[in-house]
Amino acid sequence: MTEFQRPGLVREGVYQHLRRAVLDGEIAPGERLGEVELGQHLGVSRTPIREAIMRLTQDGLLVAEANKGARVRLLSAAEARDTYAVREELDGLAAALAAAQHTPDDAHALSAALRALNAVQGEDYREQTRLDLAFHRAITHAAHNAALTDLARNLEQRVALIKHRTRTYNARPETAAQHAALLDAVLGRDSAAAREAARLHVRTFGGLVLAELALEELADEQDAAGPAPPSPALVSHP
């Protein structure tokens, strides 16, 4: 985990530090958070750690389990499906509004965000994910709609958890091509094209993610059920 910079208000600093560690994938989906270990690592008492864990649980980033503490939330395939259904609509709206509303400063920030993302090496998945989310956040910012920004912040947390679990799609050729098409439409002030480019991007990778999560859940169910009984045709009879 990155070094903890001790702030003036420790409880807020611990919360923000742990939140960023989860969203950046430093603490992986399914990983448990130990109060004692975190306190020792950050050099703080257990009280701000406990408070931060409670807030992150309320945020939906952690899950509390009786007698087991808390772990980073693992979204199910059904939860991921719901997330991507909403993300398709919100990202489409954000892109359409950004095309109409963006300023010259926004245009510069969007171009810089995509250049930074494209410069990351293929093996650095966590950094790719961080910069991918930053690019989409820049589009939402360029929409200049406070209500949309609030909704997108919560959705981004869910998307980050999903992306850190699947870890396979940021470096695909389709990603760069679709990001470029999206940016071109936004900078060209073509709201209809920007909306469709954003929605296509979400549909493309949402489908891949959902297929992977469904296979993982099927494998988990099969493991839990144990080995299948032998086929009658393979059972010898006296």
N, C-alpha and C positions, 0 to 999 in steps of 0.2 A: 504494500500500500504506500502511496506517496506520503511524504513527510507532513506531519500535522503542524500547521502554523498556529501557535496559541494566540487567540484573539482576546479582546477586552472582556467580552461576554462568553465565557467558556461553553455554556450549554448550547448557545446558538452556533458557536463554531464547531462543536462536536457534531451537532445535527447536520450542518451543511457539509462537513467533511465526509461523514458516513454516507449521506445522500449522494454526493458526487462519486464516491467509491463504488456504490451500487450501480449508478447510472453509467459509469465508465467501464463497468465489468471487472473492476479490481476485486470486488467481492461477487462471486459468480452466483447465478440462479441456483437455488437449492443449498447454498453454503450457509452454515450456522454461524451466528454471531455470539461469541462468548464475552460476557461483561468483564470478567477478570482479565482476559487476554487483551481485549481492546483497551481497557484502562491502562494496562502496563505499556502497551504499544504507543498510546497517545500521551501518556504521562498525566492522566487525570483520574479523579475518583470514579467510583461506580455510579454515582448519582447522575451526572450529566450523560453517561453512557446509557443508563436505564431510561432517562427521559428522551434521549434521541431515538432509541429503539421504539419507544411508545409512539413517538410522532411519525416515524417511518412506517410503522404498522398502520397507523391511521391514514397515511398517504397511500397505502396499498402496495408499498415496495417490499415490506416484510410480512411474514405470517408468524403469529405467536402460537406455540404448541404447549399444551399442559405438560409441565415437568421436563420440558425439553428446550425451553428458551425460544429464540426466534431464528428464523432462517429467511434468506432472500426468496421472494415469491417465485414459484414456478407456474406460469400461466398454462392452463390446459389448452388443448386444440380448440375446444368450444369457445374459451375466452379469447383466444387469438383470432378466431373467426369473427367474433363480435368486434374486436378491436380494429381489424382491417376493414370491416364494413363501414365503420364510422370514419376511419382514417381516409378512406377513398373519398368520402363526401367532404370532409374538412380540408384535406389537402387540395382537392379540386377547387373549393371555394377560396382558399388562401391564394392559390396560384392566379385565379381569375381576378381577385381583388388586387393582388400585387401587380399584375399587368396594367391595371388601370390606375393604381395609386402610387406606384413607386417613384421615389425621388432620385436625383443623380447620385446622392450618397448611398441610397439603397442599391442602385445598379452597381456601384463600385463594390459594396460589401458582398453582394451576391456573386459577382464574378470572382472576387478574392476567395470566397468560401469554396466555390467549386474548384478553383485552381489548387487550393490547399488539399482538398479531398483527392483530387486526381494525382497529386504528387506522392501520396502515401504508397509504400511498397505493399505488394500483395499479401505478404505474410503477417503484416501488422493489423490484425483484425480489430483489436480494441480501438486503435487510433482511427481506423477506417469508420467504425461505428460512431465514434464521437464526432468526427467531422461530417459524416453523412447526416446525423441528427442536427448538427450546427447549420448545414446548408438548408435543410428543410425549415429550421427555425428562422433563418434569415428571410425565407420567402414569407413566412407568417408575419414576421416583423414588417416586411415591406407592404403588407396588406393594410396596415394602420387601422386595425379593428381590435379594440380592447377585449371585447367579448370573445372573439375568435382566439386571441392570444391566451386567454385564461383556459379555454377548452383544450387548446393544443398542448398546453403545458402538462395537463393530466394525461392526455393521450400519449405524449412523448415518453412518459415514464413507462407505460405499458409496452410501447414499441421497443424501448431499450431493453427491457427484460426479455422480450421475445428474441430480439436480435442477438443478445449475448448467449442465449440458449442454443440457437441454431448454428450461428457462426459459419455460414457457408456462402453467403450471396453477395457480399459487398464487392468482391473483385470480379464478378462476372462481366463479360463484355457488354451485356445489355444495360448494366447499371450506368456506365459512362455515357452510352449513347442516349439513354432516356433522360439522364440528368442534363445533357447538352441540349436536347430538344426542349426540355422544360424551361431552361434558362433562356434560350433563344426566343421562345414564345412570350415569356414574361418581359424581357427587355424590348421585344418588338411591339409591346402593348397589344398583343392579340389575346384578349381574355378567353375567348372560346377555345383557342388552341392550347393555351396554358392550362385551362381546366382539364381538357381531355388528356394532355400529356401527363399531368399529375395523377389523374385517375388511372390511366394505363399503367403507370409506374407502380402504383400501389397494387393493382390487380395482378400484375405480372409476378411480383415478388411475394405478395400475400399468398398467392396460390402455391408457390414453391414451399413457403414456410409451413402452411397448413398441411400439405401433403407429408412433409417430414415429421411434424408433430403427431399426425395421425398414426404414422408407422411406429413412432416411438411408443405411443400409448398402447398400440396393439401388441408390441413386443413385451411391454411391461405387464399387460394382462396375461399373456401367455406364460411369462415367467412366474407370475403369482399363482397361476392355475397348476403349475407343475407339469411334468412330462405327460404327454397324451398316452392313453392306454394302447396296447398293441392292437393292430388290426386283427379281427377274427381269422382272417385268411392266413395270418402268420403264426397263429397259436397252434402248436402241435397237439394232437389228440391221442390218447392211449389206444 
